[in-house]
Amino acid sequence: MTRVVAGPLATQTFADLGAEVIKIERRGEGDDVRRVGPPWLPGAKGAESTYFQSVNRGKRSLTLDFTKPDGIALLLRLIDRADVLVENYRTGTLAQYGLGYADLHRRKPGLIYCSITGFGLTGPYANRSGYDYLAQAMGGLMDVTGHANGQPGAGPLRVGVPVADIAAGMNAVIGVLAALRHRDATGRGQQVDVSLLDSQIAMMLNPVAAWCNTGTAIPRTGNDHPSASPYGVYPVADGHILIATFNDREFGRLAVELGHPEWATDPRYATNGARVANRPSLAKAITDILLGQNKDYWVTKLNAGKISCGPINTMADLEQDPHVRARGAIVTLDHPVHGPVRVPRSPIRLSDTPTCQDRAPPTVGQHTDEILGELGLDAADITDLRQREIV
């Protein structure tokens, strides 16, 4: 019972891992993110977004109006057969229909009930709606992202993908898997409470630890790492590359590859702290050398020297990257209406139980008749439900 990104990503992950996932959607409209575009799938302008395809593979879709008694009755029959219910409605919404955790725990004590919300089930913001952008803002991410103060374009900046949604979805998966292990041991289910804001705060790592322990605010530093150098974007003859050195040993190897082994013992650069303090002069010295060759030259040379380095890929570059292709990181699924749909595959690689990605994201209500038939309803029953706008 999820829509948009965080919940659908969590349930897509379960589908990748082999679970049977039934997606409950609103009659006629379906998941809101189906209409979040452009871009749209070919021939589906305004109706089927590419966004929806990225978080809904492997599922079956059932349209159902759970605000009506007969819809609730059908949903309860499905829940009676389920191990896990995942929902991301505003706090308290499902309880209005007898579908809250307390209601379902009484009915089925072994059920795992996962709630994904903007702000969690408790606290003064619990009843607020929340989206990824808001979590990035309120969770501190935008305060540490963007160009440094005093530089052109300085100011808070969001991350270009919904990282709070993604983290909440992954945290939901972790929580549900832990709850299933507990149920296996005790027979008892429980509620998993995951919020976008909590997930975003947990991702803040050093900025939170720095402030809470020393009162130090980590500033925005653009493409430079606030605590390591050289660690950022550098221009080359035909564009830019990313160089990341996180310790003095790696910097020593970089110095050799750039033709200046003496940098490793230069007091200005010998330690990471010194390099951070002298970042501008070091960056200029490195840039002067890098501009003499192109991306391919430096990426090959520096990686051969065991220095973390790579290109800044566009989506077109990413699609053609030989490593990405070798890993099969993008999969093609056969959509029932729109033909081939290409999406990122699961990043989880299991040696004995590989993930399955063979079912394209469903159309709205694509499997309604099939699922209701599994509940024992015949064609006449399903026709009656449709006429009464239950399904």
Secondary structure, 3 states (H helix, E strand, C coil): CCCCCHHHHHHHHHHHCCCCEEEEECCCCCCHHHHCCCCECCCCCCCCEHHHHCCCCCEEEEECCCCCHHHHHHHHHHHHCCCEEEECCCCCCHHHHCCCHHHHHHHCCCCEEEEEECCCCCCCCCCCCCCHHHHHHHCCCHHHCCCCCCCCCCCCCCCCCCHHHHHHHHHHHHHHHHHHHHHHHHCCCCEEEEEHHHHHHHHCCHHHHHHHHHCCCCCCCCCCCCCCCCEEEEEECCEEEEEECCCHHHHHHHHHHCCCHHHHHCCCCCCHHHHHHCHHHHHHHHHHHHCCCCHHHHHHHHHHCCCEEEECCCHHHHHHCHHHHHHCCEEEEEECCCEEEEEECCCCCCCCCCCCCCCCCCCCCCCHHHHHHHCCCCHHHHHHHHHCCCC
